[in-house]
């Protein structure tokens, strides 16, 4: 992901390595969280990102073949389901609601089925790394 700072003296150009961010546990982070790490320290840092890069979260296809699971949580009743990127991509394609380019952040808006436990559609999605799995799968 590329960014540049528009502050008068700075004019830095940055090329973020998103795979490194994923490996360090930030795969489900908002873009604002990632950009905070790259601010130049000027009072009004003008760091701007190219909008074509991942504004909806890191795409599911980046997690294909990895040990990470995507946590799908019903915020109404706390029902949790852990799924692989492959399972989610297949479900999105089957239902016609998304592809492998669907981002982790926007994924919750692509789930149209109600929760089996409470019948509501209040979903939250995030990345769950294997070392942090404390709930049942």
C-alpha positions as CSV (number, residue, x, y, z in Angstrom):
1,X,0.0,0.0,0.0
2,X,1.4,3.3,-1.0
3,X,1.1,6.7,0.8
4,X,2.7,10.1,0.8
5,X,2.9,13.0,3.2
6,X,1.8,16.4,1.8
7,X,3.3,18.5,4.7
8,X,5.4,21.3,3.3
9,X,8.8,20.1,4.4
10,X,8.2,16.3,4.6
11,X,7.0,14.9,1.2
12,X,7.8,11.4,2.4
13,X,6.7,8.4,0.3
14,X,5.8,5.2,2.0
15,X,5.2,1.7,0.7
16,X,3.6,-0.4,3.4
17,X,4.2,-4.2,3.5
18,X,0.7,-5.5,4.4
19,X,1.9,-9.1,4.7
20,X,4.2,-8.0,7.5
21,X,1.2,-6.3,9.2
22,X,-0.8,-9.5,8.9
23,X,2.1,-11.6,10.3
24,X,2.3,-9.2,13.3
25,X,-1.4,-9.6,14.2
26,X,-2.9,-6.5,12.5
27,X,-4.9,-8.1,9.7
28,X,-8.2,-6.9,11.0
29,X,-7.0,-3.4,11.9
30,X,-8.7,-0.3,10.5
31,X,-6.7,1.8,8.1
32,X,-6.5,4.6,10.6
33,X,-4.7,2.3,13.1
34,X,-2.1,1.4,10.5
35,X,-1.5,4.9,9.3
36,X,-0.9,6.1,12.9
37,X,2.3,4.1,12.9
38,X,3.6,5.9,9.9
39,X,2.9,9.5,10.8
40,X,5.9,11.8,10.4
41,X,5.7,13.6,13.7
42,X,4.9,17.0,12.1
43,X,2.1,18.8,13.9
44,X,-0.3,18.4,10.9
45,X,1.1,15.3,9.2
46,X,-0.5,15.1,5.8
47,X,-0.2,11.4,5.2
48,X,-2.6,10.3,2.4
49,X,-3.2,6.9,1.0
50,X,-4.1,5.9,-2.5
51,X,-7.9,5.0,-2.1
52,X,-7.6,2.0,-4.5
53,X,-5.7,0.1,-1.8
54,X,-7.8,-1.8,0.9
55,X,-10.1,0.8,2.4
56,X,-12.4,-2.0,3.4
57,X,-9.8,-4.1,5.2
58,X,-7.3,-6.6,4.0
59,X,-8.9,-8.9,1.3
60,X,-9.8,-12.4,2.2
61,X,-7.6,-13.8,-0.5
62,X,-4.5,-12.7,1.5
63,X,-5.4,-15.3,4.1
64,X,-5.9,-18.3,1.8
65,X,-3.8,-21.2,2.9
66,X,-2.9,-19.7,6.2
67,X,-3.6,-20.9,9.7
68,X,-5.5,-17.7,10.6
69,X,-9.3,-17.9,11.0
70,X,-11.9,-15.3,10.4
71,X,-14.1,-14.7,13.5
72,X,-17.8,-14.2,12.6
73,X,-19.5,-13.0,15.7
74,X,-23.2,-12.2,16.3
75,X,-23.1,-9.1,18.4
76,X,-26.7,-9.7,19.6
77,X,-26.1,-13.1,21.3
78,X,-22.3,-13.5,21.2
79,X,-22.5,-16.6,19.0
80,X,-19.1,-17.2,17.5
81,X,-18.0,-19.0,14.5
82,X,-14.4,-19.4,13.2
83,X,-14.0,-20.0,9.5
84,X,-11.2,-20.2,7.0
85,X,-10.8,-17.7,4.2
86,X,-11.5,-20.5,1.8
87,X,-14.8,-21.3,3.4
88,X,-15.9,-17.6,3.4
89,X,-14.8,-17.0,-0.2
90,X,-16.7,-20.0,-1.3
91,X,-19.8,-18.9,0.6
92,X,-19.6,-15.3,-0.8
93,X,-19.2,-16.6,-4.4
94,X,-22.1,-19.1,-4.0
95,X,-24.4,-16.4,-2.7
96,X,-23.1,-13.8,-5.1
97,X,-22.4,-11.3,-2.4
98,X,-18.6,-11.0,-2.7
99,X,-15.3,-12.5,-3.9
100,X,-11.8,-13.0,-2.6
101,X,-11.3,-9.3,-2.8
102,X,-13.9,-8.7,-0.1
103,X,-12.1,-7.0,2.9
104,X,-12.2,-8.3,6.4
105,X,-13.8,-5.0,7.6
106,X,-16.6,-5.1,5.0
107,X,-17.2,-8.8,5.3
108,X,-19.8,-8.3,8.1
109,X,-22.0,-6.3,5.7
110,X,-21.9,-9.2,3.1
111,X,-23.4,-11.7,5.5
112,X,-27.1,-11.7,4.8
113,X,-28.3,-14.7,6.7
114,X,-29.6,-14.3,10.2
115,X,-27.9,-15.8,13.3
116,X,-29.1,-19.4,13.9
117,X,-29.3,-18.7,17.7
118,X,-31.1,-15.4,17.9
119,X,-32.4,-14.7,14.4
120,X,-30.8,-11.2,14.2
121,X,-28.3,-9.9,11.6
122,X,-25.8,-8.1,13.7
123,X,-22.4,-9.4,12.5
124,X,-18.9,-8.4,13.4
125,X,-15.9,-9.9,11.6
126,X,-12.2,-9.9,12.6
127,X,-9.1,-12.0,12.2
128,X,-8.3,-14.6,14.8
129,X,-4.7,-15.8,15.0
130,X,-4.1,-19.4,16.1
131,X,-2.1,-18.5,19.2
132,X,-5.1,-16.5,20.4
133,X,-7.8,-19.1,20.0
134,X,-9.4,-19.4,23.4
135,X,-12.9,-20.2,22.4
136,X,-14.2,-23.4,20.8
137,X,-14.1,-23.5,17.0
